[in-house]
Amino acid sequence: MKIPRRRSALVGAATVLALVGVLSGCGDNGSDTAAGSASGGKGGGKITIGVPGIPPIFLNTVMYVGEKQGFFKDRGLDVTLRPLTTGADVGRAVQSGEIQGGIIGTPGAVALRASGGSIVSVMGFPKPTYLLASTDPGVTTCEAVKGKTVAVDAVGAPKALALASMLDSCGLGPKDVSTINVGGPPTVDALVAGQVKVAVLHPDELATVREKIKPGTKVGEIMTLAGVDPLEHYTVLVTSKKALDGPAREQWVDVVAAVRESIAYMNDPAHIKQVAAVASGVTKAPESVTEAALPTFLSLGVWPKSGDGLDREAIEHTIEGAVAAGNVPRQKAPTYDELADPSVFADATGK
C-alpha cells in the first residue's frame, strides 16, 4: 500500500502558518518561566498542562484519568489541566511560559521547533483517530467515495488534511470529491439528518451518530488514517527545553510516570465504565457514547500501552512530511533528537 505524503494532526496547514507568525515574536525568555519549578527540582510541585479543545477532545481523557485517580497527586504533583481552543494555542502558551507543558499535534510541534521554538516532546500519543464514515450503503470503499460530498472541518484544517491522506491511499485527489465545511457536532447532526452521507469523524463522533441516527440505518467505517498511513504520528506531550535542562526535569519524570499509570488503568477492562464517565465529563458526550468509543481509541493505540510513543521512524516520517508539504523549510526542520527526549520516559519507568 502506498504511504501518503500529506500530513494531518491537531494543527493543520493554516494553523501552522498562524503559529509560525506568532512565534516570530517569541524567544527563549518565555521558556525561562516554563522551566521554573515550585518544587525546587525535587519533583512534585505545581504545574499547568494545556490540553486542546473546549470542551477538551477525547484524546485528553488520559490526563483527566490521571487527575481523577490521583496518579499525579500520588507523586506530589499539583497538576492543573487547562483547556485551550487548539493544539496551536497550547504550543504558543508553552513557548511563552504561560503554562509549563501541554499536548499538541506532532506536525505543530515540528513547525514550532522549526520557527525557533524551544519545546521538546517527553511522550507521544502516536496514532491518529480520524476515520472516514458513510451512511450510504453504496459507499463502503475508498474508491467508492469518488464523486461524493464529504463533510470535513475547514479547508486546510485537520479533518480536511486527513481526508486528503486517506483518499490518496486509493489514488483519489481533491478534485475527485466535493467537501462541505461543517466540523465537530454539526457534522454529526448533518449525518443524522441525512444532509450528508460521508464524513470524516473521530470514534466518539461515530458512536454519537450510531446512537442518534434512525434505527435500521447502517453507519459504516470506510477506513482510518492510522490504517492507511501507519507512520502518521498524531500528538506529543511537550515542555520547554530549558525545563528539561534544569531542576524542573524531575517534575516531568513524575508526569510521565503518572501518565503511564493512567494508560494502564484505562486499558483494564474492569475500568471501562469509570473511564467512560471521565471521558463524558471531559467531552460532554453521554456516557453511552464514550463507553462505545473507548474500545476503538484503545485498539487504535492512541495511548501507547508500552514505550514512550516517540517512535523515531514515525516522528522522522512526520518531519519529512512537513518539509514535503512546504510547511517547514528543510534547512530549519528539527531532527528527531531536537524534537524528542526519550530519556524522561526512561527515568520514569526505569527502562
Secondary structure in CASP SS format (residue, H / E / C, confidence):
PFRMAT SS
TARGET T0000
AUTHOR 0000-0000-0000
METHOD secondary structure of the structure
MODEL  1
M C 1.00
K C 1.00
I C 1.00
P C 1.00
R C 1.00
R C 1.00
R C 1.00
S C 1.00
A C 1.00
L C 1.00
V C 1.00
G C 1.00
A H 1.00
A H 1.00
T H 1.00
V H 1.00
L H 1.00
A H 1.00
L H 1.00
V H 1.00
G H 1.00
V H 1.00
L H 1.00
S C 1.00
G C 1.00
C C 1.00
G C 1.00
D C 1.00
N H 1.00
G H 1.00
S H 1.00
D H 1.00
T H 1.00
A H 1.00
A C 1.00
G C 1.00
S C 1.00
A C 1.00
S C 1.00
G C 1.00
G C 1.00
K C 1.00
G C 1.00
G C 1.00
G E 1.00
K E 1.00
I E 1.00
T E 1.00
I E 1.00
G E 1.00
V E 1.00
P E 1.00
G C 1.00
I C 1.00
P C 1.00
P C 1.00
I C 1.00
F H 1.00
L H 1.00
N H 1.00
T H 1.00
V H 1.00
M H 1.00
Y H 1.00
V H 1.00
G H 1.00
E H 1.00
K H 1.00
Q C 1.00
G C 1.00
F C 1.00
F C 1.00
K H 1.00
D H 1.00
R H 1.00
G C 1.00
L E 1.00
D E 1.00
V E 1.00
T E 1.00
L E 1.00
R E 1.00
P E 1.00
L E 1.00
T C 1.00
T C 1.00
G H 1.00
A H 1.00
D H 1.00
V H 1.00
G H 1.00
R H 1.00
A H 1.00
V H 1.00
Q H 1.00
S H 1.00
G C 1.00
E C 1.00
I C 1.00
Q C 1.00
G E 1.00
G E 1.00
I E 1.00
I E 1.00
G E 1.00
T H 1.00
P H 1.00
G H 1.00
A H 1.00
V H 1.00
A H 1.00
L H 1.00
R H 1.00
A H 1.00
S C 1.00
G C 1.00
G C 1.00
S C 1.00
I E 1.00
V E 1.00
S E 1.00
V E 1.00
M E 1.00
G E 1.00
F E 1.00
P C 1.00
K C 1.00
P C 1.00
T C 1.00
Y C 1.00
L E 1.00
L E 1.00
A E 1.00
S E 1.00
T C 1.00
D C 1.00
P C 1.00
G C 1.00
V C 1.00
T C 1.00
T C 1.00
C C 1.00
E H 1.00
A H 1.00
V H 1.00
K C 1.00
G C 1.00
K C 1.00
T E 1.00
V E 1.00
A E 1.00
V E 1.00
D C 1.00
A C 1.00
V C 1.00
G C 1.00
A C 1.00
P H 1.00
K H 1.00
A H 1.00
L H 1.00
A H 1.00
L H 1.00
A H 1.00
S H 1.00
M H 1.00
L H 1.00
D H 1.00
S C 1.00
C C 1.00
G C 1.00
L C 1.00
G C 1.00
P H 1.00
K H 1.00
D H 1.00
V C 1.00
S E 1.00
T E 1.00
I E 1.00
N E 1.00
V C 1.00
G C 1.00
G C 1.00
P H 1.00
P H 1.00
T H 1.00
V H 1.00
D H 1.00
A H 1.00
L H 1.00
V H 1.00
A H 1.00
G C 1.00
Q C 1.00
V C 1.00
K C 1.00
V E 1.00
A E 1.00
V E 1.00
L E 1.00
H C 1.00
P H 1.00
D H 1.00
E H 1.00
L H 1.00
A H 1.00
T H 1.00
V H 1.00
R H 1.00
E H 1.00
K H 1.00
I C 1.00
K C 1.00
P C 1.00
G C 1.00
T C 1.00
K C 1.00
V C 1.00
G E 1.00
E E 1.00
I E 1.00
M E 1.00
T E 1.00
L H 1.00
A H 1.00
G H 1.00
V H 1.00
D C 1.00
P C 1.00
L C 1.00
E C 1.00
H C 1.00
Y C 1.00
T E 1.00
V E 1.00
L E 1.00
V E 1.00
T E 1.00
S E 1.00
K H 1.00
K H 1.00
A H 1.00
L H 1.00
D H 1.00
G C 1.00
P C 1.00
A C 1.00
R H 1.00
E H 1.00
Q H 1.00
W H 1.00
V H 1.00
D H 1.00
V H 1.00
V H 1.00
A H 1.00
A H 1.00
V H 1.00
R H 1.00
E H 1.00
S H 1.00
I H 1.00
A H 1.00
Y H 1.00
M H 1.00
N C 1.00
D C 1.00
P H 1.00
A H 1.00
H H 1.00
I H 1.00
K H 1.00
Q H 1.00
V H 1.00
A H 1.00
A H 1.00
V H 1.00
A H 1.00
S H 1.00
G H 1.00
V H 1.00
T H 1.00
K C 1.00
A C 1.00
P C 1.00
E H 1.00
S H 1.00
V H 1.00
T H 1.00
E H 1.00
A H 1.00
A H 1.00
L H 1.00
P H 1.00
T H 1.00
F H 1.00
L H 1.00
S H 1.00
L H 1.00
G C 1.00
V C 1.00
W C 1.00
P C 1.00
K C 1.00
S C 1.00
G C 1.00
D C 1.00
G C 1.00
L C 1.00
D C 1.00
R H 1.00
E H 1.00
A H 1.00
I H 1.00
E H 1.00
H H 1.00
T H 1.00
I H 1.00
E H 1.00
G H 1.00
A H 1.00
V H 1.00
A H 1.00
A C 1.00
G C 1.00
N C 1.00
V C 1.00
P C 1.00
R H 1.00
Q H 1.00
K H 1.00
A C 1.00
P C 1.00
T C 1.00
Y H 1.00
D H 1.00
E H 1.00
L H 1.00
A E 1.00
D C 1.00
P C 1.00
S H 1.00
V H 1.00
F H 1.00
A H 1.00
D H 1.00
A H 1.00
T H 1.00
G C 1.00
K C 1.00
END
